[in-house]
């Protein structure tokens, strides 16, 4: 089974977190079963990380450091334990450092259809 993890936040800087939760709770028409919720709250596993690494395109860089997916695939056995320890070791309510929240957003023009374009986002 494939699962997707989602974080709900507000774009409004003055909206208190409870206001967002209350809004979502009152406008949510389907509920996640407890067993699925527990899976989503569980730490990331080596299997999940392996699936993600397998789906990455080899020549693509995952971030601004220029390290390609091929690098992460080749050194998977060395890097994966450290990655999982870092990600799973973060407290549930931990704040990311500001640098990790920055993103470079680029609009990519579709040369075949001038009215169409795509947006690419690169997170740190």
Buried (B, 14 or more C-beta within 10 A) or exposed (E): EEEEEEEEEBEEEEEEEEEBEEEEEEEEEEEEEEEEEEEEEEEEEEEBBEEEBEEBEEEEBBEEEEEBBBBBBEEBEEBBEEBBEEEEEEEEEEEEEEEEEEEEEEEEEEEEEEEEEEEEEEEB
